[in-house]
Amino acid sequence: MMNRSLRVSLTLLLIALSLSPALAVGTTLGWGIFQHERVHVVDLERQITNQAAEQMTTYIGGAEAELHTLIQNPALRSVDPATREIALSSTIFYRGTFDELAILDQAGVERTHVSRIGAVAPDNLLNHRADAIFTEPMRLGKPYYAGFENSKLNGEPLLWMAVPTLDLQSSSPNGVLLAKVRLRQVFDQITSLHFGPNSTVMLIDAEGRLIAHPDMANFANTTPPPAAAAGLATGLTGEPVIQVRHSVSIGNLNLSIAAEQLLDAADANMRQSLATAAILLVCIVGIAAAFALIAVNRIVRPIIVLAAATKRISAGDTSGQVALTRRDELGALQHDFNQMVENLRAQHAAISERTEELQTSLDRQRDLLETVAQLSSPLLPVWDGVVVLPIVGHVDAQRGAALTSALIEGVAHRRARVAILDVTGLATMNDEVVGILLRAAQAIELLGTHAMLAGVSAAFAQRIVANPVDLSTLESYRDLQSAIERAITRMNG
């Protein structure tokens, strides 16, 4: 269980250590992808608006160049109205750039006016003396743009353009060439620019009115939301978009070209990139987990082997060693473990050898003690039916029991009628010794043997007197000889 816990802990630790930088890299990568995709969409929209602005400028510039070329046509200075009408009609029908053309004299009165449906009758010619399309080019001496309108014939968007005509001698304006520029072609080119799903390019005039859109029929009367900084904005339908607006100035004409893409569509690539990054992150985590498991197994497996070997040693088996599988710190631990096992084996052998020596010594000591016990309790026959038990040295409870046992067995074996307990060599006399002697005498009395006490010293006599045990029934003699003589007399009498 501990090994599994260690494996799990190390695995989780290694996965966490590898996952932390992976998460950091993944977060950084995800944020980088997010920023990159947003910047990419904005840059792409800027390119589209720049391209549209270039197309618009090029188209208007081309129309202006055509008008300047037309001004140089001598037919426009002809006094014959028919000649001027032919020149203007040819330009309209062969060039296809203009919807209407009109020549204004120095007083602002239309001298000739031609449209795609024909020439305007002289009675219907207008006076533009107070209109800006006449006064401004005359005052500035350069082209003037009067704004956008839709054709009454087919609803096509048109742009009023007025170019001053110059007097050949004084180089001062002496009239105006008025034109309505057809914009469907350039508007269709601009609004058809495509840079991604749900993307739109539109044109907005200086008053904020929508003048061109891919679905102009549905948004003709729609006012776009106010311009926002490049990035998030609100689209015509109220949905969030990424939008870029590019301002275009052509003379006094100001308009904006807006390129936008629905936020969901713009983020599609980002989501795909994030999904790819997430898959890569999962792969990294999986690889990290695999390497973690391999590394943990390389670390834990030797420890498990060492633990199993340690358990065998604790059970007493010191015969085995672990294989040296590493050259690092774990390898050093394996080497030290094997060395420890060898030392334990040597110590175990030494202990076994010493144990055998001690057992042999104990056996010898036991034999010696039995010999000493036999020698320390000799039962000596001194006459027929008379035995003597010399008691020498110190007597304790254990030796007292041995003396009593030897006395009883000896008396029974020799059929002695008198037993003399010789205490001449007794080292210590105390109450315990007195009790032992009394019990020994009482034991042989039960066998019919008369007990006698020999070698009673003055100290022994005082101890007997002071002892509460009654020894009056036990015959006492000063020395062994007296006791033996009395025993012989007792046997002969």
C-alpha positions, 0 to 999 in steps of 0.5 A: 500500500505504501509503495502504491501510495508512493507511486501515485504521489510521485506520478501526480507530482511529476504530472503536475510539474510537467502540466504546470509549464504545459498549462502556462504554455497553453494559456500563453499560446491560447491568448496569442492565438486569440490576439493573432486571429483578432489582429489578423482579421483587423489587418485583413479588413484594413487591406480590404478597405484600402483596396476598396478606397483605391478602387473608388479613388481610381474610378472617380479619378478616371471619371474626372479624367474623362471629363477633362478630356471631354472639355478639350473636345472642340465640339463643346465650344461649337455654337451649334447645339446639335454638335454639342449634343452629339459630343455629349451623347457619344460620351454617354453611350460609348464610354458608359461612365456617365448617366447625364452630362450638361454644359453650363455657361458663365452665367450658370445656365444650361446650354446643352443637357443630354441623358441616357434617355435623350437630349433635354429640350431647350425649354427645359434647360435649367439655370444653376446660377445659385447652385453649389454645383456651379458656384463652387467650381467657378470659385475654386477653379477645380472639380466639385462633388455635389453628393450622391443620388439614385437614378430615377430610371433604374435606381442606380447610384449616381455622383454629381461632379462639376468640372470648370471649363477654362477660357483658352486665353485667360485660363479662368473658368468660363463655364462648368461641365456638369456630370452624373457619374454612374457608380454601380460598377465600382460599388458592385466591385467594392461590395463584392470584395470577400475576405471570409464567411459573413463578411461585408464591405459597405460605403457610408457618405459624409452624413452617415447614410448607407450608400452601398451594401451587398444587400442594399435592397434590405438596408436601403433605409438603414443608418449604420451605427456610429463608427468605432475603433478598429475591433469590436463594433455593432453591425447593421443587424445589431450583432457584434462584429469586427469592423474597420472603417477607412475614410476616403477624401476625393476633393471635397467628397468625403465618405467611409468604407467599412469592412466588417465580419460577424464576431462568430465567423471571425472567431471560427478560425480562432476556435479551430486554432484553440481546439488544435492547441487544446489537442496538442496540450492533451497530447503533451499531458499524455506524453508527460503522464507516460514519461512520469509513469516510466520515471516513477517505475524506474524510481519505485521498482528498486524501492519495492525490491528493496522493501521485499528483501528487507521483509525477508531479512526481518523474517530471518532470511539473509541468503538473498541479495538485490540486483544492481540495476542502477548507477545513481543514488538508488544504485548506491542504495542497492550496493549498501543494502547488499553490503548490509546483508553480507554484514548481517550474514557474517554477524548471524554466523558469528552469533550462531558460532558464539551461541554454540560455544556458549551452549557447550560452555553451559553444558559443561557448567551444568555437568560441573554443577551436578558434580559439585551438587553431588560432592556438596551433599555426600552421605557418608556411612560411618557404622552399620546403620549410621550415616553422616551428612557433612554440610559445608559452605553456604546453604540457601533454599535451593541447596537446602532442598538438594540436601534434604533430597539427598539425605532422604534418598541416602537414608532410604537407600542405606536403611540407616537408623541414625543420621548425623547432620554435621554443621561444623563447616556451615558458613552462615547460620540464620533462621532459614538454615535452621528451618532447613535443618529442622525440616530435613530432620523431620523428613527422615524421622518420618522414615524411622531414622533418628536425626542427630546434630553435630558440630554445634558452635556457640553462635549456632547455639545462640541462633537455635535458642533465639529461633522460635522453632522448637529444636528440643527434639533434635539431639545436638553434639559439640563435634562429630566424634561425640555424635558418632560415639553416641550413635554407635552406642545407640545402635549397640544398646 
